[in-house]
Amino acid sequence: MFRLLVRHEPNGMAAGEIARQLDVPQNTMSAHLGILARAGLVRSERQSRSIIYRADLAGLRVLTLFLVKDCCAGSAELCAPLVAELTPCC
């Protein structure tokens, strides 16, 4: 679901369309989207009768950096390639 949302940036997707493309019941999809929203990984915006979801790439970056910040028991050089991949180039 998150990867699908990333592919549809910056426009996002309606919850029902996400459910259809992934062949998941809409109530199940809503629960999963709610979890990702509370985790700071997706944002939502009401547009008329639809709720449009977008991947929160900044939230993903913060979460990933948090997870690897103290990796490798303090041997930062072991994580340097991963941190370099996560650092924006522009």
MOPAC internal coordinates of N, CA, C and O (Angstrom, degrees):
PM7 1SCF
backbone

  N    0.0000 0     0.00 0     0.00 0    0    0    0
  C    1.4296 1     0.00 0     0.00 0    1    0    0
  C    1.5241 1   109.84 1     0.00 0    2    1    0
  O    1.2310 1   120.41 1   134.23 1    3    2    1
  N    1.3278 1   116.83 1   -45.77 1    3    2    1
  C    1.4632 1   119.40 1  -178.81 1    5    3    2
  C    1.5278 1   110.23 1   -64.03 1    6    5    3
  O    1.2310 1   120.36 1   136.83 1    7    6    5
  N    1.3085 1   116.92 1   -43.17 1    7    6    5
  C    1.4631 1   119.92 1   179.40 1    9    7    6
  C    1.5256 1   111.15 1   -62.67 1   10    9    7
  O    1.2310 1   120.10 1   142.80 1   11   10    9
  N    1.3218 1   117.40 1   -37.20 1   11   10    9
  C    1.4539 1   121.25 1   176.37 1   13   11   10
  C    1.5261 1   110.47 1   -62.40 1   14   13   11
  O    1.2310 1   120.57 1   136.84 1   15   14   13
  N    1.3253 1   116.51 1   -43.16 1   15   14   13
  C    1.4620 1   120.52 1   178.41 1   17   15   14
  C    1.5241 1   111.33 1   -64.76 1   18   17   15
  O    1.2310 1   120.23 1   141.42 1   19   18   17
  N    1.3119 1   117.17 1   -38.58 1   19   18   17
  C    1.4705 1   120.29 1   178.27 1   21   19   18
  C    1.5277 1   109.66 1   -62.17 1   22   21   19
  O    1.2310 1   120.23 1   139.24 1   23   22   21
  N    1.3232 1   117.17 1   -40.76 1   23   22   21
  C    1.4757 1   120.35 1   179.42 1   25   23   22
  C    1.5234 1   112.04 1   -65.61 1   26   25   23
  O    1.2310 1   119.79 1   158.15 1   27   26   25
  N    1.3248 1   118.00 1   -21.85 1   27   26   25
  C    1.4615 1   121.22 1  -178.25 1   29   27   26
  C    1.5301 1   112.56 1  -104.06 1   30   29   27
  O    1.2310 1   120.14 1  -161.00 1   31   30   29
  N    1.3161 1   117.34 1    19.00 1   31   30   29
  C    1.4598 1   120.61 1   174.61 1   33   31   30
  C    1.5138 1   109.24 1   -73.65 1   34   33   31
  O    1.2310 1   118.16 1   -34.81 1   35   34   33
  N    1.2931 1   121.11 1   145.19 1   35   34   33
  C    1.4598 1   127.82 1     3.23 1   37   35   34
  C    1.5285 1   113.29 1   -94.45 1   38   37   35
  O    1.2310 1   119.88 1  -179.66 1   39   38   37
  N    1.3426 1   117.83 1     0.34 1   39   38   37
  C    1.4585 1   120.51 1  -173.86 1   41   39   38
  C    1.5214 1   114.04 1   -73.85 1   42   41   39
  O    1.2310 1   120.04 1   149.35 1   43   42   41
  N    1.3245 1   117.54 1   -30.65 1   43   42   41
  C    1.4501 1   121.01 1  -177.66 1   45   43   42
  C    1.5193 1   111.55 1    77.06 1   46   45   43
  O    1.2310 1   121.25 1     5.53 1   47   46   45
  N    1.3285 1   115.21 1  -174.47 1   47   46   45
  C    1.4583 1   121.29 1  -177.67 1   49   47   46
  C    1.5166 1   109.69 1  -144.11 1   50   49   47
  O    1.2310 1   121.24 1   -29.97 1   51   50   49
  N    1.3156 1   115.24 1   150.03 1   51   50   49
  C    1.4589 1   120.47 1   174.31 1   53   51   50
  C    1.5198 1   109.18 1   -72.54 1   54   53   51
  O    1.2310 1   120.64 1   -32.97 1   55   54   53
  N    1.3146 1   116.38 1   147.03 1   55   54   53
  C    1.4638 1   121.38 1  -178.36 1   57   55   54
  C    1.5284 1   111.72 1   -56.29 1   58   57   55
  O    1.2310 1   120.38 1   137.47 1   59   58   57
  N    1.3288 1   116.87 1   -42.53 1   59   58   57
  C    1.4577 1   119.88 1   179.66 1   61   59   58
  C    1.5142 1   113.04 1   -62.90 1   62   61   59
  O    1.2310 1   120.19 1   142.77 1   63   62   61
  N    1.3302 1   117.24 1   -37.23 1   63   62   61
  C    1.4624 1   120.96 1   178.48 1   65   63   62
  C    1.5292 1   110.87 1   -69.03 1   66   65   63
  O    1.2310 1   120.40 1   141.64 1   67   66   65
  N    1.3146 1   116.84 1   -38.36 1   67   66   65
  C    1.4728 1   120.04 1   176.02 1   69   67   66
  C    1.5206 1   109.29 1   -60.03 1   70   69   67
  O    1.2310 1   120.85 1   132.63 1   71   70   69
  N    1.3234 1   115.98 1   -47.37 1   71   70   69
  C    1.4743 1   120.96 1  -179.82 1   73   71   70
  C    1.5291 1   110.61 1   -60.16 1   74   73   71
  O    1.2310 1   119.89 1   136.66 1   75   74   73
  N    1.3229 1   117.82 1   -43.34 1   75   74   73
  C    1.4700 1   120.91 1   179.67 1   77   75   74
  C    1.5250 1   111.56 1   -63.58 1   78   77   75
  O    1.2310 1   120.69 1   134.17 1   79   78   77
  N    1.3279 1   116.29 1   -45.83 1   79   78   77
  C    1.4722 1   118.51 1  -177.57 1   81   79   78
  C    1.5151 1   112.53 1   -66.38 1   82   81   79
  O    1.2310 1   120.54 1   148.65 1   83   82   81
  N    1.3338 1   116.58 1   -31.35 1   83   82   81
  C    1.4659 1   119.61 1  -178.83 1   85   83   82
  C    1.5296 1   112.41 1   -96.48 1   86   85   83
  O    1.2310 1   120.68 1   179.59 1   87   86   85
  N    1.3342 1   116.30 1    -0.41 1   87   86   85
  C    1.4677 1   122.20 1   179.96 1   89   87   86
  C    1.5331 1   111.42 1    54.81 1   90   89   87
  O    1.2310 1   121.77 1  -128.02 1   91   90   89
  N    1.3260 1   114.22 1    51.98 1   91   90   89
  C    1.4654 1   122.33 1  -179.95 1   93   91   90
  C    1.5259 1   107.28 1  -124.12 1   94   93   91
  O    1.2310 1   119.35 1   -40.55 1   95   94   93
  N    1.3323 1   118.85 1   139.45 1   95   94   93
  C    1.4645 1   119.71 1   177.06 1   97   95   94
  C    1.5340 1   110.97 1   -57.33 1   98   97   95
  O    1.2310 1   120.93 1   -36.26 1   99   98   97
  N    1.3397 1   115.83 1   143.74 1   99   98   97
  C    1.4596 1   119.69 1  -175.16 1  101   99   98
  C    1.5275 1   113.17 1   -60.79 1  102  101   99
  O    1.2310 1   119.74 1   142.45 1  103  102  101
  N    1.3345 1   118.11 1   -37.55 1  103  102  101
  C    1.4649 1   118.42 1   179.70 1  105  103  102
  C    1.5241 1   111.22 1   -67.97 1  106  105  103
  O    1.2310 1   119.98 1   145.01 1  107  106  105
  N    1.3168 1   117.65 1   -34.99 1  107  106  105
  C    1.4668 1   120.95 1   176.17 1  109  107  106
  C    1.5235 1   109.88 1   -66.96 1  110  109  107
  O    1.2310 1   120.62 1   137.25 1  111  110  109
  N    1.3419 1   116.42 1   -42.75 1  111  110  109
  C    1.4571 1   120.84 1   179.47 1  113  111  110
  C    1.5258 1   110.46 1   -62.30 1  114  113  111
  O    1.2310 1   120.25 1   138.30 1  115  114  113
  N    1.3261 1   117.12 1   -41.70 1  115  114  113
  C    1.4685 1   120.39 1   179.20 1  117  115  114
  C    1.5246 1   110.95 1   -60.68 1  118  117  115
  O    1.2310 1   120.55 1   139.79 1  119  118  117
  N    1.3226 1   116.55 1   -40.21 1  119  118  117
  C    1.4701 1   119.84 1   178.79 1  121  119  118
  C    1.5255 1   110.55 1   -64.06 1  122  121  119
  O    1.2310 1   120.22 1   136.20 1  123  122  121
  N    1.3235 1   117.18 1   -43.80 1  123  122  121
  C    1.4683 1   120.67 1   179.88 1  125  123  122
  C    1.5308 1   111.23 1   -65.82 1  126  125  123
  O    1.2310 1   120.55 1   138.27 1  127  126  125
  N    1.3300 1   116.55 1   -41.73 1  127  126  125
  C    1.4602 1   120.05 1   178.45 1  129  127  126
  C    1.5280 1   110.86 1   -64.04 1  130  129  127
  O    1.2310 1   120.32 1   142.89 1  131  130  129
  N    1.3207 1   117.00 1   -37.11 1  131  130  129
  C    1.4673 1   120.78 1   176.96 1  133  131  130
  C    1.5183 1   111.94 1   -62.42 1  134  133  131
  O    1.2310 1   120.74 1   139.25 1  135  134  133
  N    1.3124 1   116.19 1   -40.75 1  135  134  133
  C    1.4690 1   120.56 1   178.20 1  137  135  134
  C    1.5205 1   110.24 1   -63.78 1  138  137  135
  O    1.2310 1   120.38 1   134.23 1  139  138  137
  N    1.3305 1   116.88 1   -45.77 1  139  138  137
  C    1.4691 1   120.01 1   179.25 1  141  139  138
  C    1.5261 1   111.36 1   -65.13 1  142  141  139
  O    1.2310 1   120.18 1   144.68 1  143  142  141
  N    1.3177 1   117.26 1   -35.32 1  143  142  141
  C    1.4695 1   120.42 1   178.11 1  145  143  142
  C    1.5239 1   110.49 1   -65.87 1  146  145  143
  O    1.2310 1   120.22 1   135.54 1  147  146  145
  N    1.3295 1   117.19 1   -44.46 1  147  146  145
  C    1.4761 1   120.04 1   178.74 1  149  147  146
  C    1.5224 1   111.88 1   -65.51 1  150  149  147
  O    1.2310 1   120.62 1   152.82 1  151  150  149
  N    1.3268 1   116.42 1   -27.18 1  151  150  149
  C    1.4636 1   120.84 1   177.45 1  153  151  150
  C    1.5255 1   111.98 1   -81.31 1  154  153  151
  O    1.2310 1   119.96 1   173.82 1  155  154  153
  N    1.3302 1   117.68 1    -6.18 1  155  154  153
  C    1.4597 1   121.19 1   179.75 1  157  155  154
  C    1.5167 1   113.77 1    80.56 1  158  157  155
  O    1.2310 1   120.28 1  -158.31 1  159  158  157
  N    1.3358 1   117.06 1    21.69 1  159  158  157
  C    1.4581 1   120.10 1  -177.57 1  161  159  158
  C    1.5233 1   113.45 1  -102.67 1  162  161  159
  O    1.2310 1   120.16 1   163.88 1  163  162  161
  N    1.3258 1   117.29 1   -16.12 1  163  162  161
  C    1.4663 1   120.55 1   174.06 1  165  163  162
  C    1.5224 1   108.91 1  -136.23 1  166  165  163
  O    1.2310 1   121.22 1   -25.06 1  167  166  165
  N    1.3305 1   115.26 1   154.94 1  167  166  165
  C    1.4652 1   122.59 1   175.30 1  169  167  166
  C    1.5183 1   106.88 1  -119.85 1  170  169  167
  O    1.2310 1   121.06 1   -27.80 1  171  170  169
  N    1.3086 1   115.58 1   152.20 1  171  170  169
  C    1.4588 1   118.94 1   178.34 1  173  171  170
  C    1.5186 1   109.83 1  -130.03 1  174  173  171
  O    1.2310 1   121.71 1   -25.93 1  175  174  173
  N    1.3354 1   114.33 1   154.07 1  175  174  173
  C    1.4555 1   121.22 1   179.48 1  177  175  174
  C    1.5234 1   107.82 1  -148.00 1  178  177  175
  O    1.2310 1   120.78 1   -50.46 1  179  178  177
  N    1.3093 1   116.11 1   129.54 1  179  178  177
  C    1.4684 1   119.95 1   177.79 1  181  179  178
  C    1.5254 1   108.84 1   -77.80 1  182  181  179
  O    1.2310 1   121.21 1   -50.84 1  183  182  181
  N    1.3264 1   115.29 1   129.16 1  183  182  181
  C    1.4617 1   122.60 1   173.69 1  185  183  182
  C    1.5133 1   106.87 1  -128.90 1  186  185  183
  O    1.2310 1   121.19 1   -76.84 1  187  186  185
  N    1.3181 1   115.32 1   103.16 1  187  186  185
  C    1.4594 1   122.09 1  -176.79 1  189  187  186
  C    1.5336 1   108.81 1    60.60 1  190  189  187
  O    1.2310 1   119.84 1    60.75 1  191  190  189
  N    1.3183 1   117.91 1  -119.25 1  191  190  189
  C    1.4674 1   120.51 1  -178.42 1  193  191  190
  C    1.5224 1   112.36 1   -93.13 1  194  193  191
  O    1.2310 1   119.77 1   175.90 1  195  194  193
  N    1.3135 1   118.04 1    -4.10 1  195  194  193
  C    1.4699 1   121.76 1  -176.40 1  197  195  194
  C    1.5218 1   110.96 1  -104.88 1  198  197  195
  O    1.2310 1   121.63 1   -25.55 1  199  198  197
  N    1.3141 1   114.48 1   154.45 1  199  198  197
  C    1.4571 1   120.54 1   169.88 1  201  199  198
  C    1.5212 1   106.21 1  -110.27 1  202  201  199
  O    1.2310 1   121.18 1   -59.18 1  203  202  201
  N    1.3312 1   115.35 1   120.82 1  203  202  201
  C    1.4584 1   121.71 1  -178.70 1  205  203  202
  C    1.5250 1   108.03 1   -95.77 1  206  205  203
  O    1.2310 1   120.95 1   -51.00 1  207  206  205
  N    1.3207 1   115.80 1   129.00 1  207  206  205
  C    1.4608 1   121.53 1   179.58 1  209  207  206
  C    1.5100 1   109.22 1  -108.18 1  210  209  207
  O    1.2310 1   121.59 1   -38.28 1  211  210  209
  N    1.3348 1   114.56 1   141.72 1  211  210  209
  C    1.4628 1   121.90 1   177.22 1  213  211  210
  C    1.5246 1   108.76 1  -132.18 1  214  213  211
  O    1.2310 1   120.84 1   -34.69 1  215  214  213
  N    1.3192 1   116.00 1   145.31 1  215  214  213
  C    1.4560 1   120.65 1   174.79 1  217  215  214
  C    1.5221 1   108.55 1   -68.11 1  218  217  215
  O    1.2310 1   120.34 1   -43.78 1  219  218  217
  N    1.3084 1   116.96 1   136.22 1  219  218  217
  C    1.4673 1   121.19 1   176.12 1  221  219  218
  C    1.5234 1   106.73 1   -99.19 1  222  221  219
  O    1.2310 1   121.11 1   -88.88 1  223  222  221
  N    1.3205 1   115.47 1    91.12 1  223  222  221
  C    1.4669 1   120.77 1  -174.53 1  225  223  222
  C    1.5231 1   111.83 1   -67.30 1  226  225  223
  O    1.2310 1   120.16 1   148.36 1  227  226  225
  N    1.3206 1   117.30 1   -31.64 1  227  226  225
  C    1.4685 1   119.65 1   176.10 1  229  227  226
  C    1.5253 1   109.87 1   -66.22 1  230  229  227
  O    1.2310 1   120.25 1   140.60 1  231  230  229
  N    1.3261 1   117.12 1   -39.40 1  231  230  229
  C    1.4616 1   120.82 1   177.16 1  233  231  230
  C    1.5151 1   111.44 1   -63.99 1  234  233  231
  O    1.2310 1   120.21 1   140.24 1  235  234  233
  N    1.3278 1   117.20 1   -39.76 1  235  234  233
  C    1.4639 1   121.31 1   177.22 1  237  235  234
  C    1.5231 1   110.48 1   -62.44 1  238  237  235
  O    1.2310 1   120.89 1   137.61 1  239  238  237
  N    1.3228 1   115.91 1   -42.39 1  239  238  237
  C    1.4730 1   120.11 1   179.89 1  241  239  238
  C    1.5275 1   110.85 1   -63.25 1  242  241  239
  O    1.2310 1   120.48 1   135.01 1  243  242  241
  N    1.3288 1   116.68 1   -44.99 1  243  242  241
  C    1.4699 1   120.68 1   179.52 1  245  243  242
  C    1.5241 1   110.38 1   -61.56 1  246  245  243
  O    1.2310 1   120.35 1   134.81 1  247  246  245
  N    1.3297 1   116.94 1   -45.19 1  247  246  245
  C    1.4638 1   120.44 1   179.86 1  249  247  246
  C    1.5209 1   111.48 1   -62.50 1  250  249  247
  O    1.2310 1   120.50 1   134.16 1  251  250  249
  N    1.3150 1   116.65 1   -45.84 1  251  250  249
  C    1.4661 1   120.20 1  -178.54 1  253  251  250
  C    1.5199 1   111.20 1   -63.93 1  254  253  251
  O    1.2310 1   120.23 1   136.65 1  255  254  253
  N    1.3218 1   117.17 1   -43.35 1  255  254  253
  C    1.4657 1   119.37 1   178.47 1  257  255  254
  C    1.5273 1   111.44 1   -64.69 1  258  257  255
  O    1.2310 1   120.32 1   142.63 1  259  258  257
  N    1.3327 1   116.99 1   -37.37 1  259  258  257
  C    1.4673 1   120.47 1   175.60 1  261  259  258
  C    1.5224 1   110.47 1   -60.42 1  262  261  259
  O    1.2310 1   120.17 1   137.11 1  263  262  261
  N    1.3229 1   117.27 1   -42.89 1  263  262  261
  C    1.4620 1   121.10 1  -177.40 1  265  263  262
  C    1.5186 1   113.07 1   -67.70 1  266  265  263
  O    1.2310 1   119.96 1   149.57 1  267  266  265
  N    1.3357 1   117.68 1   -30.43 1  267  266  265
  C    1.4626 1   119.79 1  -177.05 1  269  267  266
  C    1.5230 1   113.40 1  -104.75 1  270  269  267
  O    1.2310 1   120.04 1  -179.55 1  271  270  269
  N    1.3359 1   117.52 1     0.45 1  271  270  269
  C    1.4661 1   120.39 1  -173.70 1  273  271  270
  C    1.5270 1   112.83 1   -55.65 1  274  273  271
  O    1.2310 1   120.02 1   132.84 1  275  274  273
  N    1.2912 1   117.57 1   -47.16 1  275  274  273
  C    1.4664 1   120.85 1  -178.95 1  277  275  274
  C    1.5210 1   111.60 1  -109.47 1  278  277  275
  O    1.2310 1   120.72 1  -147.04 1  279  278  277
  N    1.3016 1   116.23 1    32.96 1  279  278  277
  C    1.4637 1   118.53 1  -177.98 1  281  279  278
  C    1.5233 1   111.51 1   -72.01 1  282  281  279
  O    1.2310 1   120.77 1   -13.73 1  283  282  281
  N    1.2800 1   116.13 1   166.27 1  283  282  281
  C    1.4675 1   123.97 1   173.94 1  285  283  282
  C    1.5220 1   112.03 1    61.57 1  286  285  283
  O    1.2310 1   120.26 1  -148.69 1  287  286  285
  N    1.3243 1   117.11 1    31.31 1  287  286  285
  C    1.4738 1   122.42 1   174.58 1  289  287  286
  C    1.5235 1   112.20 1    52.23 1  290  289  287
  O    1.2310 1   120.29 1  -138.86 1  291  290  289
  N    1.3041 1   117.04 1    41.14 1  291  290  289
  C    1.4591 1   120.43 1   175.99 1  293  291  290
  C    1.5163 1   114.94 1    87.56 1  294  293  291
  O    1.2310 1   119.73 1  -179.86 1  295  294  293
  N    1.3134 1   118.11 1     0.14 1  295  294  293
  C    1.4653 1   121.06 1   177.45 1  297  295  294
  C    1.5240 1   108.56 1   -91.48 1  298  297  295
  O    1.2310 1   121.42 1  -100.09 1  299  298  297
  N    1.3176 1   114.88 1    79.91 1  299  298  297
  C    1.4636 1   121.30 1  -173.10 1  301  299  298
  C    1.5271 1   112.99 1   -56.95 1  302  301  299
  O    1.2310 1   119.89 1   149.84 1  303  302  301
  N    1.3089 1   117.82 1   -30.16 1  303  302  301
  C    1.4625 1   120.13 1  -178.20 1  305  303  302
  C    1.5299 1   111.83 1   -62.98 1  306  305  303
  O    1.2310 1   120.28 1   154.81 1  307  306  305
  N    1.3225 1   117.07 1   -25.19 1  307  306  305
  C    1.4589 1   119.44 1   178.20 1  309  307  306
  C    1.5272 1   111.71 1   -71.96 1  310  309  307
  O    1.2310 1   120.31 1   151.09 1  311  310  309
  N    1.3148 1   117.02 1   -28.91 1  311  310  309
  C    1.4661 1   121.37 1  -179.72 1  313  311  310
  C    1.5214 1   112.66 1   -95.83 1  314  313  311
  O    1.2310 1   119.89 1   173.68 1  315  314  313
  N    1.3139 1   117.82 1    -6.32 1  315  314  313
  C    1.4605 1   120.84 1  -175.41 1  317  315  314
  C    1.5312 1   112.94 1   -53.79 1  318  317  315
  O    1.2310 1   118.92 1   136.11 1  319  318  317
  N    1.3451 1   119.67 1   -43.89 1  319  318  317
  C    1.4636 1   118.12 1  -179.93 1  321  319  318
  C    1.5339 1   112.22 1   -61.37 1  322  321  319
  O    1.2310 1   119.78 1   140.27 1  323  322  321
  N    1.3170 1   118.02 1   -39.73 1  323  322  321
  C    1.4562 1   121.56 1   178.99 1  325  323  322
  C    1.5182 1   111.50 1   -66.33 1  326  325  323
  O    1.2310 1   120.53 1   135.30 1  327  326  325
  N    1.3215 1   116.59 1   -44.70 1  327  326  325
  C    1.4658 1   120.78 1   179.40 1  329  327  326
  C    1.5256 1   110.10 1   -63.62 1  330  329  327
  O    1.2310 1   120.10 1   141.91 1  331  330  329
  N    1.3260 1   117.42 1   -38.09 1  331  330  329
  C    1.4675 1   120.97 1   177.97 1  333  331  330
  C    1.5269 1   110.73 1   -63.18 1  334  333  331
  O    1.2310 1   120.06 1   142.28 1  335  334  333
  N    1.3304 1   117.49 1   -37.72 1  335  334  333
  C    1.4635 1   121.28 1   178.53 1  337  335  334
  C    1.5133 1   111.26 1   -66.48 1  338  337  335
  O    1.2310 1   119.95 1   148.02 1  339  338  337
  N    1.3312 1   117.71 1   -31.98 1  339  338  337
  C    1.4547 1   122.46 1  -176.46 1  341  339  338
  C    1.5270 1   112.69 1   -85.01 1  342  341  339
  O    1.2310 1   119.88 1   165.35 1  343  342  341
  N    1.3150 1   117.84 1   -14.65 1  343  342  341
  C    1.4629 1   121.75 1  -177.76 1  345  343  342
  C    1.5254 1   109.05 1   -83.31 1  346  345  343
  O    1.2310 1   120.42 1   -53.22 1  347  346  345
  N    1.3191 1   116.80 1   126.78 1  347  346  345
  C    1.4746 1   118.98 1  -179.21 1  349  347  346
  C    1.5193 1   111.36 1   -58.60 1  350  349  347
  O    1.2310 1   121.39 1   -38.25 1  351  350  349
  N    1.3264 1   114.95 1   141.75 1  351  350  349
  C    1.4602 1   119.59 1  -179.71 1  353  351  350
  C    1.5256 1   112.17 1   -88.94 1  354  353  351
  O    1.2310 1   119.97 1   165.05 1  355  354  353
  N    1.3138 1   117.67 1   -14.95 1  355  354  353
  C    1.4634 1   120.10 1  -175.41 1  357  355  354
  C    1.5152 1   111.38 1  -118.14 1  358  357  355
  O    1.2310 1   120.10 1   180.00 1  359  358  357

